[in-house]
Amino acid sequence: MSALGELETLVLLAILRLGGRTYGVPIRAEIEKRTGRSVARGAIYTALARLEKKDYLKSSMGSPTPTRGGKSKKFYSLNDTGLAALRTSTRAIDEMKTGLDIVLFGRR
């Protein structure tokens, strides 16, 4: 299992928050809403492609829609490997920050 980068972690967390089957636009919006950071659309799709290549996501194509000029949306869901990678990554972060709340947040 390869390590997750920060954006990859945020993308996987956003997919979980959005109910598991979603596409790039809501993923980007969820990350921006929760972090307050602007994320380039291309960065989201690059991260999704990396995560799919690592076999952390499964994808499927939706039906073509007239509002998208007949194009289909690509939907993403976490698979078990992706969920395991996310657990490992978030546990590592939790362990590294244990005992540092006073420094990080000014409280215990």
C-alpha atoms as an extended CHARMM CRD file, in Angstrom:
* protein
*
       108  EXT
         1         1  MET       CA              0.0000000000        0.0000000000        0.0000000000  PROA      1               0.0000000000
         2         2  SER       CA              1.5510000000        3.3130000000       -1.0130000000  PROA      2               0.0000000000
         3         3  ALA       CA              1.4120000000        6.4620000000        1.0970000000  PROA      3               0.0000000000
         4         4  LEU       CA             -1.2360000000        9.0830000000        0.4810000000  PROA      4               0.0000000000
         5         5  GLY       CA             -0.4340000000       12.7080000000       -0.2230000000  PROA      5               0.0000000000
         6         6  GLU       CA             -2.4040000000       15.4890000000        1.4210000000  PROA      6               0.0000000000
         7         7  LEU       CA             -4.6840000000       16.1420000000       -1.5520000000  PROA      7               0.0000000000
         8         8  GLU       CA             -5.2540000000       12.4240000000       -2.0600000000  PROA      8               0.0000000000
         9         9  THR       CA             -6.3040000000       12.1250000000        1.5790000000  PROA      9               0.0000000000
        10        10  LEU       CA             -8.6730000000       15.0770000000        1.2340000000  PROA      10              0.0000000000
        11        11  VAL       CA            -10.1740000000       13.6100000000       -1.9480000000  PROA      11              0.0000000000
        12        12  LEU       CA            -10.8130000000       10.2390000000       -0.2830000000  PROA      12              0.0000000000
        13        13  LEU       CA            -12.3490000000       11.9350000000        2.7650000000  PROA      13              0.0000000000
        14        14  ALA       CA            -14.5740000000       14.0560000000        0.5120000000  PROA      14              0.0000000000
        15        15  ILE       CA            -15.8030000000       10.9570000000       -1.3320000000  PROA      15              0.0000000000
        16        16  LEU       CA            -16.7070000000        9.3600000000        2.0080000000  PROA      16              0.0000000000
        17        17  ARG       CA            -18.5140000000       12.5090000000        3.1710000000  PROA      17              0.0000000000
        18        18  LEU       CA            -20.4610000000       12.7010000000       -0.0930000000  PROA      18              0.0000000000
        19        19  GLY       CA            -21.8750000000        9.2270000000        0.3120000000  PROA      19              0.0000000000
        20        20  GLY       CA            -19.4500000000        7.1480000000       -1.6620000000  PROA      20              0.0000000000
        21        21  ARG       CA            -20.4360000000        7.6190000000       -5.3250000000  PROA      21              0.0000000000
        22        22  THR       CA            -19.6590000000       11.0590000000       -6.6320000000  PROA      22              0.0000000000
        23        23  TYR       CA            -17.7820000000       12.9930000000       -9.2890000000  PROA      23              0.0000000000
        24        24  GLY       CA            -15.1280000000       15.6990000000       -9.4500000000  PROA      24              0.0000000000
        25        25  VAL       CA            -17.1990000000       18.8690000000       -9.0600000000  PROA      25              0.0000000000
        26        26  PRO       CA            -18.8130000000       17.9590000000       -5.7010000000  PROA      26              0.0000000000
        27        27  ILE       CA            -15.5050000000       16.5440000000       -4.4590000000  PROA      27              0.0000000000
        28        28  ARG       CA            -13.7860000000       19.8560000000       -5.1730000000  PROA      28              0.0000000000
        29        29  ALA       CA            -16.6310000000       21.8410000000       -3.5810000000  PROA      29              0.0000000000
        30        30  GLU       CA            -16.5540000000       19.6830000000       -0.4180000000  PROA      30              0.0000000000
        31        31  ILE       CA            -12.7990000000       20.1410000000       -0.0170000000  PROA      31              0.0000000000
        32        32  GLU       CA            -13.0530000000       23.8970000000       -0.5320000000  PROA      32              0.0000000000
        33        33  LYS       CA            -16.0030000000       24.1930000000        1.8630000000  PROA      33              0.0000000000
        34        34  ARG       CA            -14.3550000000       22.2020000000        4.6480000000  PROA      34              0.0000000000
        35        35  THR       CA            -10.7610000000       23.4580000000        4.3010000000  PROA      35              0.0000000000
        36        36  GLY       CA            -11.3400000000       27.0040000000        3.0810000000  PROA      36              0.0000000000
        37        37  ARG       CA             -8.7090000000       26.3890000000        0.4200000000  PROA      37              0.0000000000
        38        38  SER       CA             -9.1640000000       26.8390000000       -3.2920000000  PROA      38              0.0000000000
        39        39  VAL       CA             -8.2870000000       23.7150000000       -5.2770000000  PROA      39              0.0000000000
        40        40  ALA       CA             -7.7400000000       23.7280000000       -9.0340000000  PROA      40              0.0000000000
        41        41  ARG       CA            -10.1380000000       21.5200000000      -10.9500000000  PROA      41              0.0000000000
        42        42  GLY       CA             -7.2100000000       19.8820000000      -12.7250000000  PROA      42              0.0000000000
        43        43  ALA       CA             -5.6000000000       19.0080000000       -9.3950000000  PROA      43              0.0000000000
        44        44  ILE       CA             -8.7390000000       17.1170000000       -8.3570000000  PROA      44              0.0000000000
        45        45  TYR       CA             -8.8350000000       15.0930000000      -11.5690000000  PROA      45              0.0000000000
        46        46  THR       CA             -5.0980000000       14.3860000000      -11.3690000000  PROA      46              0.0000000000
        47        47  ALA       CA             -5.5240000000       13.1210000000       -7.8010000000  PROA      47              0.0000000000
        48        48  LEU       CA             -8.5280000000       11.0030000000       -8.8240000000  PROA      48              0.0000000000
        49        49  ALA       CA             -6.5140000000        9.4470000000      -11.6600000000  PROA      49              0.0000000000
        50        50  ARG       CA             -3.6000000000        8.6920000000       -9.2890000000  PROA      50              0.0000000000
        51        51  LEU       CA             -5.9330000000        7.1460000000       -6.7330000000  PROA      51              0.0000000000
        52        52  GLU       CA             -7.6090000000        5.0230000000       -9.3730000000  PROA      52              0.0000000000
        53        53  LYS       CA             -4.2000000000        3.8930000000      -10.6900000000  PROA      53              0.0000000000
        54        54  LYS       CA             -3.2180000000        2.9130000000       -7.1100000000  PROA      54              0.0000000000
        55        55  ASP       CA             -6.4490000000        0.8630000000       -7.0680000000  PROA      55              0.0000000000
        56        56  TYR       CA             -7.9330000000        2.8780000000       -4.1780000000  PROA      56              0.0000000000
        57        57  LEU       CA            -11.0100000000        3.9020000000       -6.1760000000  PROA      57              0.0000000000
        58        58  LYS       CA            -13.4410000000        2.3060000000       -8.5190000000  PROA      58              0.0000000000
        59        59  SER       CA            -15.1210000000        4.3660000000      -11.2020000000  PROA      59              0.0000000000
        60        60  SER       CA            -18.1460000000        4.1100000000      -13.4510000000  PROA      60              0.0000000000
        61        61  MET       CA            -19.5880000000        6.2540000000      -16.1830000000  PROA      61              0.0000000000
        62        62  GLY       CA            -23.0020000000        7.8430000000      -15.7720000000  PROA      62              0.0000000000
        63        63  SER       CA            -25.5250000000        8.3310000000      -18.5180000000  PROA      63              0.0000000000
        64        64  PRO       CA            -24.9400000000       11.1400000000      -21.0320000000  PROA      64              0.0000000000
        65        65  THR       CA            -26.9230000000       14.2830000000      -20.2300000000  PROA      65              0.0000000000
        66        66  PRO       CA            -28.0890000000       17.0960000000      -22.5040000000  PROA      66              0.0000000000
        67        67  THR       CA            -26.8280000000       19.7300000000      -20.0250000000  PROA      67              0.0000000000
        68        68  ARG       CA            -23.2970000000       18.3640000000      -20.5280000000  PROA      68              0.0000000000
        69        69  GLY       CA            -23.5920000000       18.3370000000      -24.3170000000  PROA      69              0.0000000000
        70        70  GLY       CA            -24.2140000000       14.5960000000      -24.3380000000  PROA      70              0.0000000000
        71        71  LYS       CA            -21.1370000000       13.8190000000      -22.2510000000  PROA      71              0.0000000000
        72        72  SER       CA            -21.1650000000       11.3950000000      -19.3370000000  PROA      72              0.0000000000
        73        73  LYS       CA            -19.9020000000       12.0370000000      -15.8110000000  PROA      73              0.0000000000
        74        74  LYS       CA            -17.3140000000        9.7370000000      -14.2950000000  PROA      74              0.0000000000
        75        75  PHE       CA            -18.3380000000        8.6780000000      -10.7900000000  PROA      75              0.0000000000
        76        76  TYR       CA            -15.8870000000        7.5160000000       -8.1270000000  PROA      76              0.0000000000
        77        77  SER       CA            -16.2470000000        5.3210000000       -5.0490000000  PROA      77              0.0000000000
        78        78  LEU       CA            -13.7240000000        4.1110000000       -2.5030000000  PROA      78              0.0000000000
        79        79  ASN       CA            -12.9530000000        0.4240000000       -2.5580000000  PROA      79              0.0000000000
        80        80  ASP       CA            -11.7040000000       -1.6130000000        0.4080000000  PROA      80              0.0000000000
        81        81  THR       CA             -8.0570000000       -0.9560000000       -0.4680000000  PROA      81              0.0000000000
        82        82  GLY       CA             -8.6890000000        2.7900000000       -0.5760000000  PROA      82              0.0000000000
        83        83  LEU       CA            -10.4830000000        2.7190000000        2.7510000000  PROA      83              0.0000000000
        84        84  ALA       CA             -7.5770000000        0.7950000000        4.3020000000  PROA      84              0.0000000000
        85        85  ALA       CA             -5.0830000000        3.3210000000        2.9000000000  PROA      85              0.0000000000
        86        86  LEU       CA             -7.1510000000        6.1870000000        4.2870000000  PROA      86              0.0000000000
        87        87  ARG       CA             -7.3010000000        4.5440000000        7.7150000000  PROA      87              0.0000000000
        88        88  THR       CA             -3.5340000000        4.0300000000        7.7140000000  PROA      88              0.0000000000
        89        89  SER       CA             -2.8720000000        7.6150000000        6.6440000000  PROA      89              0.0000000000
        90        90  THR       CA             -5.2020000000        9.2220000000        9.1790000000  PROA      90              0.0000000000
        91        91  ARG       CA             -3.9230000000        6.9920000000       12.0030000000  PROA      91              0.0000000000
        92        92  ALA       CA             -0.3480000000        8.0350000000       11.2090000000  PROA      92              0.0000000000
        93        93  ILE       CA             -1.3250000000       11.7110000000       11.3340000000  PROA      93              0.0000000000
        94        94  ASP       CA             -3.1910000000       11.1750000000       14.6110000000  PROA      94              0.0000000000
        95        95  GLU       CA             -0.1600000000        9.4320000000       16.1290000000  PROA      95              0.0000000000
        96        96  MET       CA              2.2280000000       12.1680000000       15.0000000000  PROA      96              0.0000000000
        97        97  LYS       CA              0.1080000000       14.9330000000       16.5230000000  PROA      97              0.0000000000
        98        98  THR       CA             -0.6440000000       13.1400000000       19.7960000000  PROA      98              0.0000000000
        99        99  GLY       CA              0.4400000000       15.3690000000       22.6690000000  PROA      99              0.0000000000
       100       100  LEU       CA              0.9090000000       18.4320000000       20.4680000000  PROA      100             0.0000000000
       101       101  ASP       CA             -2.5350000000       20.0440000000       20.8960000000  PROA      101             0.0000000000
       102       102  ILE       CA             -1.1110000000       22.7660000000       23.1540000000  PROA      102             0.0000000000
       103       103  VAL       CA              1.4280000000       23.7040000000       20.4820000000  PROA      103             0.0000000000
       104       104  LEU       CA             -0.9070000000       23.3020000000       17.5220000000  PROA      104             0.0000000000
       105       105  PHE       CA             -4.0990000000       24.7120000000       18.9660000000  PROA      105             0.0000000000
       106       106  GLY       CA             -3.1280000000       26.4790000000       22.1800000000  PROA      106             0.0000000000
       107       107  ARG       CA             -5.0130000000       23.9860000000       24.3480000000  PROA      107             0.0000000000
       108       108  ARG       CA             -4.7630000000       20.5020000000       25.7570000000  PROA      108             0.0000000000
